[in-house]
Amino acid sequence: MPRIEINYRACMKTGQCYYLHPEAFRKREDDHPEPTEPRFPESMREALEEAADLCPTESITVADD
């Protein structure tokens, strides 16, 4: 099952991830994104990878356990 890792030091809080994929990301009070779940079904992998690819600071990584 894929999971999302976010490099908060590199993240510029542009919000593209939670605007494009609100099923996978939400905005925290400090405007940083966070995953909506600790792990996601395999059927969401393509959306997670798209969010990682479109992140302007390359702060999102899709990982497997």
DSSP file (Angstrom, degrees, kcal/mol; ACC not computed):
  #  RESIDUE AA STRUCTURE BP1 BP2  ACC     N-H-->O    O-->H-N    N-H-->O    O-->H-N    TCO  KAPPA ALPHA  PHI   PSI    X-CA   Y-CA   Z-CA
    1    1 A M              0   0    0      0, 0.0    64,-0.7     0, 0.0     2,-0.1   0.000 360.0 360.0 360.0 128.9    0.0    0.0    0.0
    2    2 A P  E     -A   64   0A   0      0, 0.0    38,-3.0     0, 0.0     2,-0.3  -0.364 360.0-170.9 -73.2 152.2    1.5    3.4   -1.0
    3    3 A R  E     -A   63   0A   0     60,-2.6    60,-2.8    36,-0.2     2,-0.4  -0.930  20.1-118.0-136.2 162.7    2.0    6.1    1.5
    4    4 A I  E     -A   62   0A   0     33,-0.3     2,-0.4    -2,-0.3    58,-0.2  -0.861  19.0-167.8-107.2 134.1    2.9    9.8    1.2
    5    5 A E  E     -A   61   0A   0     56,-2.8    56,-2.7    -2,-0.4     2,-0.5  -0.974   8.4-162.1-116.1 136.4    6.0   11.4    2.6
    6    6 A I  E     -A   60   0A   0     -2,-0.4     2,-1.1    54,-0.2    54,-0.2  -0.975  15.9-144.0-123.1 127.6    6.3   15.2    2.6
    7    7 A N    >>  -     0   0    0     52,-2.8     4,-1.8    -2,-0.5     3,-0.6  -0.766  18.0-173.2 -86.8  98.0    9.5   17.2    3.0
    8    8 A Y  T 34 S+     0   0    0     -2,-1.1    -1,-0.2     1,-0.2    51,-0.0   0.721  78.9  61.0 -70.6 -21.0    8.2   20.1    5.0
    9    9 A R  T 34 S+     0   0    0      1,-0.2    -1,-0.2    -3,-0.1    -2,-0.1   0.853 113.2  36.3 -70.8 -33.8   11.5   22.0    4.8
   10   10 A A  T <4 S+     0   0    0     -3,-0.6    -2,-0.2    49,-0.1    -1,-0.2   0.743  92.6 107.0 -89.2 -25.5   11.3   22.1    1.0
   11   11 A C     <  -     0   0    0     -4,-1.8    21,-0.0     1,-0.1    -5,-0.0  -0.307  47.4-168.8 -61.8 131.1    7.5   22.6    0.8
   12   12 A M        -     0   0    0     -2,-0.0    -1,-0.1    20,-0.0    -4,-0.1   0.276  40.0-119.7-102.9   8.8    6.5   26.1   -0.2
   13   13 A K        +     0   0    0      1,-0.1    -2,-0.1    20,-0.0    -5,-0.0   0.859  58.0 152.7  58.7  40.8    2.8   25.6    0.6
   14   14 A T        -     0   0    0      1,-0.1    -1,-0.1     0, 0.0    18,-0.1   0.776  47.1-138.7 -71.1 -25.0    1.6   26.2   -3.0
   15   15 A G     >  +     0   0    0     16,-0.1     4,-2.0    11,-0.1     5,-0.3   0.465  62.2 129.1  84.4   1.6   -1.4   24.0   -2.3
   16   16 A Q  H  > S+     0   0    0      1,-0.2     4,-2.7     2,-0.2     5,-0.3   0.888  70.8  55.5 -56.9 -38.6   -1.4   22.3   -5.7
   17   17 A C  H  > S+     0   0    0      1,-0.2     4,-2.3     2,-0.2     8,-0.2   0.931 112.4  39.0 -63.8 -46.5   -1.5   18.8   -4.1
   18   18 A Y  H  4 S+     0   0    0      2,-0.2    -1,-0.2     1,-0.2    -2,-0.2   0.733 117.0  50.7 -81.2 -18.4   -4.7   19.5   -2.0
   19   19 A Y  H  < S+     0   0    0     -4,-2.0    -2,-0.2     2,-0.1    -1,-0.2   0.891 119.0  36.8 -76.5 -41.6   -6.4   21.4   -4.8
   20   20 A L  H  < S+     0   0    0     -4,-2.7    -2,-0.2    -5,-0.3    -3,-0.2   0.843 133.8  22.8 -77.9 -34.7   -5.7   18.7   -7.4
   21   21 A H    >X  +     0   0    0     -4,-2.3     3,-1.9    -5,-0.3     4,-1.8  -0.556  61.4 160.9-136.3  69.3   -6.2   15.7   -5.1
   22   22 A P  T 34 S+     0   0    0      0, 0.0    -1,-0.1     0, 0.0    -4,-0.1   0.681  75.5  67.7 -65.7 -15.4   -8.3   16.6   -2.1
   23   23 A E  T 34 S+     0   0    0      1,-0.2     3,-0.1    -3,-0.1    -5,-0.1   0.686 113.8  28.4 -73.5 -16.8   -9.0   12.9   -1.6
   24   24 A A  T <4 S+     0   0    0     -3,-1.9    12,-2.1    -7,-0.2    13,-0.4   0.637 122.8  41.0-115.8 -22.9   -5.3   12.4   -0.7
   25   25 A F  E  <  -B   35   0B   0     -4,-1.8     2,-0.3    10,-0.3    -1,-0.2  -0.951  53.4-177.1-132.0 147.9   -4.2   15.8    0.8
   26   26 A R  E     -B   34   0B   0      8,-2.3     8,-2.0    -2,-0.3     2,-0.5  -0.944  32.3-106.8-135.9 162.1   -5.7   18.3    3.2
   27   27 A K  E     -B   33   0B   0     -2,-0.3     5,-0.1     6,-0.2     2,-0.1  -0.764  29.1-145.0 -93.5 129.1   -4.4   21.7    4.4
   28   28 A R    >   -     0   0    0      4,-3.3     3,-1.9    -2,-0.5     6,-0.0  -0.309  35.3 -96.0 -79.8 173.1   -3.1   22.0    8.0
   29   29 A E  T 3  S+     0   0    0      1,-0.3    -1,-0.1     2,-0.1    -2,-0.0   0.793 128.0  54.0 -61.0 -28.5   -3.6   25.1   10.1
   30   30 A D  T 3  S-     0   0    0      2,-0.1    -1,-0.3     1,-0.0    -3,-0.0   0.272 120.5-110.5 -89.9  12.2   -0.1   26.2    9.1
   31   31 A D  S <  S+     0   0    0     -3,-1.9    -2,-0.1     1,-0.3   -16,-0.1   0.377  77.5 130.2  74.0  -0.7   -1.0   25.8    5.4
   32   32 A H        -     0   0    0     -5,-0.1    -4,-3.3     1,-0.1    -1,-0.3  -0.530  60.5-115.3 -74.7 150.2    1.2   22.8    4.9
   33   33 A P  E     -B   27   0B   0      0, 0.0    -6,-0.2     0, 0.0    -1,-0.1  -0.490  31.9-174.2 -79.8 156.8   -0.3   19.8    3.2
   34   34 A E  E     -B   26   0B   0     -8,-2.0    -8,-2.3    -2,-0.1   -29,-0.1  -0.984  32.1 -97.2-145.2 151.7   -0.8   16.5    5.0
   35   35 A P  E     -B   25   0B   0      0, 0.0   -10,-0.3     0, 0.0   -11,-0.1  -0.367  20.9-140.4 -65.8 146.5   -2.0   13.1    3.8
   36   36 A T  S    S+     0   0    0    -12,-2.1   -11,-0.1     1,-0.1   -12,-0.1   0.683  88.4  24.9 -78.6 -18.2   -5.7   12.4    4.5
   37   37 A E  S    S-     0   0    0    -13,-0.4   -33,-0.3     1,-0.1     3,-0.1  -0.962  75.1-125.6-140.7 154.8   -4.7    8.8    5.4
   38   38 A P  S    S+     0   0    0      0, 0.0     2,-0.3     0, 0.0   -34,-0.3   0.864 100.2  11.8 -69.3 -33.7   -1.6    7.0    6.6
   39   39 A R  S    S-     0   0    0    -36,-0.1   -36,-0.2    -3,-0.1     0, 0.0  -0.973  74.2-146.4-141.6 154.3   -1.7    4.6    3.7
   40   40 A F        -     0   0    0    -38,-3.0     5,-0.0    -2,-0.3     2,-0.0  -0.851  26.8 -97.9-122.0 154.9   -3.8    4.5    0.5
   41   41 A P    >   -     0   0    0      0, 0.0     3,-2.3     0, 0.0     4,-0.3  -0.357  37.4-112.4 -66.9 153.1   -5.2    1.8   -1.7
   42   42 A E  G >  S+     0   0    0      1,-0.3     3,-1.7     2,-0.2     4,-0.3   0.798 114.2  70.6 -56.0 -30.0   -3.2    0.7   -4.7
   43   43 A S  G 3  S+     0   0    0      1,-0.3    -1,-0.3     2,-0.1     4,-0.2   0.663  96.0  53.4 -64.5 -15.4   -6.0    2.2   -6.9
   44   44 A M  G <> S+     0   0    0     -3,-2.3     4,-2.3     1,-0.2     3,-0.4   0.455  77.9  99.4 -96.3  -2.1   -4.9    5.7   -5.8
   45   45 A R  H <> S+     0   0    0     -3,-1.7     4,-2.8    -4,-0.3     5,-0.2   0.887  79.5  53.2 -53.8 -44.6   -1.2    5.3   -6.7
   46   46 A E  H  > S+     0   0    0     -4,-0.3     4,-2.0     1,-0.2    -1,-0.2   0.902 110.5  47.0 -60.7 -42.2   -1.6    7.1  -10.0
   47   47 A A  H  > S+     0   0    0     -3,-0.4     4,-2.2    -4,-0.2    -1,-0.2   0.899 112.8  49.7 -66.1 -40.9   -3.1   10.2   -8.3
   48   48 A L  H  X S+     0   0    0     -4,-2.3     4,-2.1     1,-0.2    -2,-0.2   0.920 111.8  47.8 -64.0 -43.9   -0.4   10.2   -5.6
   49   49 A E  H  X S+     0   0    0     -4,-2.8     4,-2.6    -5,-0.2    -1,-0.2   0.858 109.1  54.2 -67.0 -34.7    2.3   10.0   -8.2
   50   50 A E  H  X S+     0   0    0     -4,-2.0     4,-2.4    -5,-0.2    -1,-0.2   0.934 108.1  49.6 -63.0 -45.2    0.7   12.8  -10.2
   51   51 A A  H  X S+     0   0    0     -4,-2.2     4,-0.9     1,-0.2    -2,-0.2   0.909 112.2  48.2 -59.7 -42.1    0.7   15.0   -7.1
   52   52 A A  H  < S+     0   0    0     -4,-2.1     3,-0.5     1,-0.2     8,-0.3   0.919 112.6  48.4 -64.5 -43.3    4.4   14.2   -6.5
   53   53 A D  H  < S+     0   0    0     -4,-2.6    -2,-0.2     1,-0.2    -1,-0.2   0.855 114.1  46.0 -65.2 -35.5    5.3   14.9  -10.2
   54   54 A L  H  < S+     0   0    0     -4,-2.4    -1,-0.2    -5,-0.2    -2,-0.2   0.563  80.7 115.0 -87.5  -8.5    3.4   18.2  -10.2
   55   55 A C    ><  -     0   0    0     -4,-0.9     3,-1.4    -3,-0.5     5,-0.1  -0.481  61.2-147.1 -63.9 120.2    4.8   19.5   -6.9
   56   56 A P  T 3  S+     0   0    0      0, 0.0    -1,-0.2     0, 0.0    -4,-0.0   0.729  97.2  39.2 -66.1 -20.7    6.9   22.5   -7.8
   57   57 A T  T 3  S-     0   0    0     -3,-0.0    -2,-0.1     0, 0.0    -3,-0.0   0.334 105.8-123.2-108.5   6.7    9.4   21.9   -5.0
   58   58 A E    <   +     0   0    0     -3,-1.4   -47,-0.1    -6,-0.2    -6,-0.1   0.871  64.8 141.9  54.3  40.4    9.5   18.1   -5.4
   59   59 A S        +     0   0    0    -49,-0.1   -52,-2.8   -53,-0.1     2,-0.5   0.556  44.2  80.6 -88.1  -9.9    8.5   17.8   -1.7
   60   60 A I  E     -A    6   0A   0     -8,-0.3     2,-0.4   -54,-0.2   -54,-0.2  -0.850  54.2-179.1-107.0 133.3    6.2   14.8   -2.1
   61   61 A T  E     -A    5   0A   0    -56,-2.7   -56,-2.8    -2,-0.5     2,-0.6  -0.988  20.4-143.1-127.5 138.2    7.4   11.3   -2.3
   62   62 A V  E     -A    4   0A   0     -2,-0.4     2,-0.3   -58,-0.2   -58,-0.2  -0.909  30.9-179.4 -99.6 122.8    5.2    8.2   -2.8
   63   63 A A  E     -A    3   0A   0    -60,-2.8   -60,-2.6    -2,-0.6     2,-0.4  -0.810  20.1-144.1-122.6 160.0    6.7    5.3   -0.8
   64   64 A D  E      A    2   0A   0     -2,-0.3    -2,-0.0   -62,-0.2   -60,-0.0  -0.928 360.0 360.0-119.9 147.8    5.9    1.7   -0.2
   65   65 A D              0   0    0    -64,-0.7    -1,-0.1    -2,-0.4    -2,-0.0   0.451 360.0 360.0 -86.6 360.0    6.3   -0.3    3.1
